[in-house]
Amino acid sequence: MTPIRFYNTLTNQLEDFAPIDPPVVRMYNCGPTVYDFAHIGNFRAFVFADLLRRFLEFTGHEVRQVMNITDVGHMTEDQLADGGGQDKMELAAQRLKAAKKSGVADVENPDDPFAVARYFEKAFIDDARALRLKIADDEAPRRPRATEHVKQMIAMIEKLVAADHAYVAGDGAVYYDVSSFPQYGKLSGNTLDKLAHGAGGRVSETDTAGKRNPHDFLLWKPDAKHLMKWDSPWGWGYPGWHIECSAMSMSALGVETLDIHTGGEDNIFPHHECEIAQSCGATGKAFARYWMHTRFLMVEGEKMSKSKGNFYTVRDLLKRGVDPAALRLELMRTHYRSNMNFTMKGLEDAHRMVERWRAAAAGVDAQSVAAGDSDVERDFVAALSDDLNISGALGAINKWLNDSPDDLSPLVRMNSVLGVLEAAELETETSGDDAAIDAKVQQMADARAAKDWAASDAIRDELTAAGIEVQISKQGITWRRKMTLD
Ligand SMILES: [Zn+2]
């Protein structure tokens, strides 16, 4: 069998993959922050993690996958320094309150930040299930919540303080002392030396208040007024963002050294660099052996942004009638280390491929699908073994289908890695919300038909306040969720 090789961001090279404790593979994926619906850029990274898991399972590994749920509403250090930033969970709560008032979101108590977080966590799981991410069907401990691991975070911060990797600053906050960790910068290339000469982002005067080094980062912020707060040796407050992943990954996977850690490329610095500093600082051991990062997603050649109107969540697209199988394939079929250009044309191409596979797989008796050793499967596995060369793998399938093979059971087996054919319609409890929005939009259409523009505008304002964007055209009125906060 071809050896499996992955590109490791930590060493900047392709390496043969060998887990510490075969056949078990312990993998941690930086997961969603649940104060909003996850967008397709987020989901590109999650679909990649799912493909990686399924491929490793197909090749005989037992994958223990953990994906965290960040449910603490952090302010950035910039916002903290400015003193004016508003907590993102608080913003989400305000939006949800408006949405509840007009009947378009069913959240029990939008004043409760925990309820807000649960609402978006549920939405994430619904979306993940529609795209057939296995993590959505795992037991809840595989999706640890930050708010339920604060004890572990505090314990780790105490260890870091005791080991002189962290200190309590004049303002009472606890910071990690980056100068205490000589390997800082190994993952991202942003060594302290380079950072001192201006690489790795701006550092303002105010950022440095209380810190010994401008690049020291926050572990604990005392803030008795914060929306979500916990008691700690440094007073009531909340943990820094980076410490969450260090504490949760080790706690949920039960080891100090992970096999694989994944995330989007925007996580490399500072998030993952800081995770390494914290984890190695606390345990004295390597944190994760293979670091794998997905590149950015663009939409129609442009950066995805709300102002450009090219910002999509998974549910936006499914609501427009996009086949979830096609969406999954589209998010997966660009190599993870290439920037992906998401286009409607690409989505249509993916859909045609899905339809072709569906037709071919329809004739296969699922009972007859035993492990196989066909040429196409060997080519498929060889391609994916080469740093998840997805276009090679898809090419092998399509080329084989062109020859109209008699036995189509390999397609069903290969699909267990791709997970495309079982992707189904979005089933969501929040779809009750959609019916309420549809009803409002109908009222609006009725008001317009009666030339009652004031009534139509009033409904539109109500929907806008609830984060629903309404578009009126000759064809009628359409709507989409615009509940994006930043
Ligand atoms: Zn993380």
Residues whose N, C-alpha, C, O or C-beta is under 5 A from the ligand:
A	BS01	ZN	C30 C245
